[in-house]
Amino acid sequence: MGLTVYHADLREAQADPALAALLARSPASAPFDRLDWFALLARHCAPDATCKLAVARDGDAIAVLPFRASPGGAAPLGTWYSFFVRPLTNAPARTPELFAALARSLAPAGAAQLSPMPEAEAEALATAFRAAGWIGVAEPCDTNHILELKGRSFAEYWAARPGQLRETVRRKTAR
Protein backbone atom coordinates (compact mmCIF):
# COMPACT_ATOMS: atom_id res chain seq x y z
CA MET A 1 0.00 0.00 0.00
CA GLY A 2 1.40 3.43 -0.92
CA LEU A 3 1.45 6.70 0.96
CA THR A 4 -1.85 8.58 0.73
CA VAL A 5 -2.54 12.09 1.97
CA TYR A 6 -5.87 13.82 2.36
CA HIS A 7 -7.66 16.43 4.41
CA ALA A 8 -10.43 14.98 6.53
CA ASP A 9 -13.39 16.76 8.00
CA LEU A 10 -13.54 16.26 11.77
CA ARG A 11 -16.71 14.16 11.36
CA GLU A 12 -14.92 11.90 8.85
CA ALA A 13 -12.25 11.16 11.44
CA GLN A 14 -14.83 9.64 13.77
CA ALA A 15 -15.85 7.18 11.05
CA ASP A 16 -12.26 6.01 10.42
CA PRO A 17 -11.35 3.45 13.13
CA ALA A 18 -7.57 3.94 12.87
CA LEU A 19 -7.82 7.72 12.84
CA ALA A 20 -10.36 7.72 15.67
CA ALA A 21 -8.04 5.47 17.72
CA LEU A 22 -5.09 7.84 17.23
CA LEU A 23 -7.22 10.80 18.37
CA ALA A 24 -9.08 8.99 21.17
CA ARG A 25 -8.92 9.58 24.89
CA SER A 26 -6.26 7.38 26.41
CA PRO A 27 -3.87 7.49 29.35
CA ALA A 28 -1.09 8.42 26.89
CA SER A 29 -2.95 11.23 25.08
CA ALA A 30 -2.97 14.87 26.12
CA PRO A 31 -6.29 16.73 26.27
CA PHE A 32 -5.24 18.82 23.26
CA ASP A 33 -4.54 15.74 21.11
CA ARG A 34 -8.10 14.46 21.11
CA LEU A 35 -10.78 14.55 18.48
CA ASP A 36 -13.36 15.72 21.02
CA TRP A 37 -11.16 18.78 21.78
CA PHE A 38 -10.85 19.61 18.08
CA ALA A 39 -14.62 19.26 17.64
CA LEU A 40 -15.28 21.63 20.56
CA LEU A 41 -12.86 24.18 19.14
CA ALA A 42 -14.42 23.96 15.71
CA ARG A 43 -17.94 24.34 17.08
CA HIS A 44 -17.37 27.05 19.70
CA CYS A 45 -14.19 28.94 18.80
CA ALA A 46 -14.03 28.74 15.02
CA PRO A 47 -17.61 28.11 13.84
CA ASP A 48 -17.07 29.89 10.52
CA ALA A 49 -13.65 28.38 9.83
CA THR A 50 -12.87 25.30 7.82
CA CYS A 51 -11.36 22.97 10.42
CA LYS A 52 -9.57 19.94 9.02
CA LEU A 53 -7.12 17.19 9.77
CA ALA A 54 -4.28 16.72 7.32
CA VAL A 55 -3.78 12.95 7.26
CA ALA A 56 -0.88 10.96 5.84
CA ARG A 57 -1.11 7.20 5.93
CA ASP A 58 0.79 4.24 4.61
CA GLY A 59 -0.77 0.97 5.66
CA ASP A 60 -1.15 1.10 9.43
CA ALA A 61 1.18 4.13 9.81
CA ILE A 62 -0.73 7.38 10.27
CA ALA A 63 0.23 10.99 10.93
CA VAL A 64 -2.29 13.75 11.56
CA LEU A 65 -1.97 17.53 11.73
CA PRO A 66 -5.02 19.48 12.92
CA PHE A 67 -5.42 22.89 11.25
CA ARG A 68 -7.94 25.48 10.19
CA ALA A 69 -8.03 27.40 6.97
CA SER A 70 -7.46 31.13 7.42
CA PRO A 71 -6.97 34.03 5.02
CA GLY A 72 -3.22 33.84 5.73
CA GLY A 73 -3.02 30.10 5.00
CA ALA A 74 -3.06 27.16 7.39
CA ALA A 75 -3.43 28.14 11.04
CA PRO A 76 -3.33 26.04 14.19
CA LEU A 77 -6.54 24.39 15.32
CA GLY A 78 -6.25 25.82 18.80
CA THR A 79 -6.85 28.85 20.98
CA TRP A 80 -4.89 30.47 23.77
CA TYR A 81 -6.53 27.83 25.98
CA SER A 82 -4.61 25.17 24.05
CA PHE A 83 -1.21 24.53 25.62
CA PHE A 84 -0.04 23.28 22.26
CA VAL A 85 -1.04 22.14 18.79
CA ARG A 86 1.03 19.36 17.29
CA PRO A 87 1.13 16.64 14.68
CA LEU A 88 0.43 13.14 15.94
CA THR A 89 1.59 9.80 14.66
CA ASN A 90 1.27 6.17 15.62
CA ALA A 91 4.53 5.39 13.77
CA PRO A 92 7.37 7.51 15.25
CA ALA A 93 9.98 5.73 13.11
CA ARG A 94 8.16 6.94 9.97
CA THR A 95 7.83 10.57 11.17
CA PRO A 96 10.05 12.21 8.50
CA GLU A 97 8.18 10.81 5.49
CA LEU A 98 4.72 11.12 7.05
CA PHE A 99 5.27 14.71 8.22
CA ALA A 100 6.76 15.67 4.82
CA ALA A 101 3.60 14.33 3.18
CA LEU A 102 1.51 16.47 5.54
CA ALA A 103 3.59 19.53 4.62
CA ARG A 104 3.17 18.86 0.89
CA SER A 105 -0.59 18.59 1.38
CA LEU A 106 -0.68 22.11 2.84
CA ALA A 107 1.22 23.69 -0.08
CA PRO A 108 -1.96 25.14 -1.65
CA ALA A 109 -2.50 27.13 1.58
CA GLY A 110 0.53 29.25 0.66
CA ALA A 111 1.63 29.71 4.28
CA ALA A 112 1.34 27.87 7.56
CA GLN A 113 1.80 29.19 11.07
CA LEU A 114 1.45 26.37 13.56
CA SER A 115 2.10 27.26 17.18
CA PRO A 116 2.48 26.80 20.04
CA MET A 117 4.06 23.44 19.49
CA PRO A 118 6.36 21.34 21.69
CA GLU A 119 10.00 21.67 20.64
CA ALA A 120 10.52 18.10 19.39
CA GLU A 121 7.43 18.18 17.18
CA ALA A 122 8.21 21.73 15.99
CA GLU A 123 11.71 20.71 14.89
CA ALA A 124 10.46 17.54 13.18
CA LEU A 125 7.69 19.44 11.39
CA ALA A 126 10.01 22.31 10.34
CA THR A 127 12.41 19.72 8.89
CA ALA A 128 9.50 18.07 7.07
CA PHE A 129 8.29 21.41 5.69
CA ARG A 130 11.80 22.17 4.41
CA ALA A 131 11.96 18.71 2.79
CA ALA A 132 8.66 19.50 1.07
CA GLY A 133 10.05 22.76 -0.37
CA TRP A 134 8.77 25.22 2.23
CA ILE A 135 10.80 27.69 4.24
CA GLY A 136 10.40 25.98 7.59
CA VAL A 137 11.37 27.75 10.80
CA ALA A 138 10.98 26.62 14.40
CA GLU A 139 11.77 29.14 17.09
CA PRO A 140 10.98 29.35 20.80
CA CYS A 141 7.98 31.46 21.74
CA ASP A 142 8.10 30.87 25.51
CA THR A 143 10.03 28.98 28.14
CA ASN A 144 9.05 26.76 31.02
CA HIS A 145 11.24 27.11 34.07
CA ILE A 146 11.69 23.92 36.07
CA LEU A 147 13.24 23.80 39.51
CA GLU A 148 15.16 20.64 40.29
CA LEU A 149 14.41 19.85 43.94
CA LYS A 150 17.42 17.58 44.41
CA GLY A 151 15.71 15.89 47.35
CA ARG A 152 14.95 19.14 49.21
CA SER A 153 11.69 19.77 51.01
CA PHE A 154 9.87 23.06 50.47
CA ALA A 155 11.07 24.26 53.90
CA GLU A 156 14.70 23.63 52.89
CA TYR A 157 14.17 25.35 49.53
CA TRP A 158 12.45 28.33 51.15
CA ALA A 159 15.16 28.70 53.80
CA ALA A 160 17.72 29.06 50.99
CA ARG A 161 15.83 32.00 49.40
CA PRO A 162 17.13 35.53 50.11
CA GLY A 163 15.94 37.01 53.41
CA GLN A 164 14.45 40.06 51.66
CA LEU A 165 12.23 37.82 49.52
CA ARG A 166 11.09 35.75 52.51
CA GLU A 167 10.26 38.93 54.44
CA THR A 168 8.32 40.43 51.52
CA VAL A 169 6.26 37.28 51.15
CA ARG A 170 5.64 37.15 54.93
CA ARG A 171 4.42 40.79 54.95
CA LYS A 172 2.21 40.32 51.88
CA THR A 173 0.58 37.16 53.21
CA ALA A 174 -0.05 38.78 56.59
CA ARG A 175 -2.36 41.31 54.92
C-alpha positions in Angstrom: 0.0 0.0 0.0 1.4 3.4 -0.9 1.5 6.7 1.0 -1.9 8.6 0.7 -2.5 12.1 2.0 -5.9 13.8 2.4 -7.7 16.4 4.4 -10.4 15.0 6.5 -13.4 16.8 8.0 -13.5 16.3 11.8 -16.7 14.2 11.4 -14.9 11.9 8.8 -12.2 11.2 11.4 -14.8 9.6 13.8 -15.9 7.2 11.0 -12.3 6.0 10.4 -11.4 3.5 13.1 -7.6 3.9 12.9 -7.8 7.7 12.8 -10.4 7.7 15.7 -8.0 5.5 17.7 -5.1 7.8 17.2 -7.2 10.8 18.4 -9.1 9.0 21.2 -8.9 9.6 24.9 -6.3 7.4 26.4 -3.9 7.5 29.3 -1.1 8.4 26.9 -2.9 11.2 25.1 -3.0 14.9 26.1 -6.3 16.7 26.3 -5.2 18.8 23.3 -4.5 15.7 21.1 -8.1 14.5 21.1 -10.8 14.5 18.5 -13.4 15.7 21.0 -11.2 18.8 21.8 -10.9 19.6 18.1 -14.6 19.3 17.6 -15.3 21.6 20.6 -12.9 24.2 19.1 -14.4 24.0 15.7 -17.9 24.3 17.1 -17.4 27.1 19.7 -14.2 28.9 18.8 -14.0 28.7 15.0 -17.6 28.1 13.8 -17.1 29.9 10.5 -13.6 28.4 9.8 -12.9 25.3 7.8 -11.4 23.0 10.4 -9.6 19.9 9.0 -7.1 17.2 9.8 -4.3 16.7 7.3 -3.8 13.0 7.3 -0.9 11.0 5.8 -1.1 7.2 5.9 0.8 4.2 4.6 -0.8 1.0 5.7 -1.1 1.1 9.4 1.2 4.1 9.8 -0.7 7.4 10.3 0.2 11.0 10.9 -2.3 13.8 11.6 -2.0 17.5 11.7 -5.0 19.5 12.9 -5.4 22.9 11.2 -7.9 25.5 10.2 -8.0 27.4 7.0 -7.5 31.1 7.4 -7.0 34.0 5.0 -3.2 33.8 5.7 -3.0 30.1 5.0 -3.1 27.2 7.4 -3.4 28.1 11.0 -3.3 26.0 14.2 -6.5 24.4 15.3 -6.2 25.8 18.8 -6.8 28.9 21.0 -4.9 30.5 23.8 -6.5 27.8 26.0 -4.6 25.2 24.1 -1.2 24.5 25.6 0.0 23.3 22.3 -1.0 22.1 18.8 1.0 19.4 17.3 1.1 16.6 14.7 0.4 13.1 15.9 1.6 9.8 14.7 1.3 6.2 15.6 4.5 5.4 13.8 7.4 7.5 15.3 10.0 5.7 13.1 8.2 6.9 10.0 7.8 10.6 11.2 10.0 12.2 8.5 8.2 10.8 5.5 4.7 11.1 7.0 5.3 14.7 8.2 6.8 15.7 4.8 3.6 14.3 3.2 1.5 16.5 5.5 3.6 19.5 4.6 3.2 18.9 0.9 -0.6 18.6 1.4 -0.7 22.1 2.8 1.2 23.7 -0.1 -2.0 25.1 -1.7 -2.5 27.1 1.6 0.5 29.2 0.7 1.6 29.7 4.3 1.3 27.9 7.6 1.8 29.2 11.1 1.5 26.4 13.6 2.1 27.3 17.2 2.5 26.8 20.0 4.1 23.4 19.5 6.4 21.3 21.7 10.0 21.7 20.6 10.5 18.1 19.4 7.4 18.2 17.2 8.2 21.7 16.0 11.7 20.7 14.9 10.5 17.5 13.2 7.7 19.4 11.4 10.0 22.3 10.3 12.4 19.7 8.9 9.5 18.1 7.1 8.3 21.4 5.7 11.8 22.2 4.4 12.0 18.7 2.8 8.7 19.5 1.1 10.0 22.8 -0.4 8.8 25.2 2.2 10.8 27.7 4.2 10.4 26.0 7.6 11.4 27.8 10.8 11.0 26.6 14.4 11.8 29.1 17.1 11.0 29.4 20.8 8.0 31.5 21.7 8.1 30.9 25.5 10.0 29.0 28.1 9.0 26.8 31.0 11.2 27.1 34.1 11.7 23.9 36.1 13.2 23.8 39.5 15.2 20.6 40.3 14.4 19.9 43.9 17.4 17.6 44.4 15.7 15.9 47.3 15.0 19.1 49.2 11.7 19.8 51.0 9.9 23.1 50.5 11.1 24.3 53.9 14.7 23.6 52.9 14.2 25.3 49.5 12.4 28.3 51.2 15.2 28.7 53.8 17.7 29.1 51.0 15.8 32.0 49.4 17.1 35.5 50.1 15.9 37.0 53.4 14.5 40.1 51.7 12.2 37.8 49.5 11.1 35.7 52.5 10.3 38.9 54.4 8.3 40.4 51.5 6.3 37.3 51.2 5.6 37.1 54.9 4.4 40.8 55.0 2.2 40.3 51.9 0.6 37.2 53.2 0.0 38.8 56.6 -2.4 41.3 54.9 
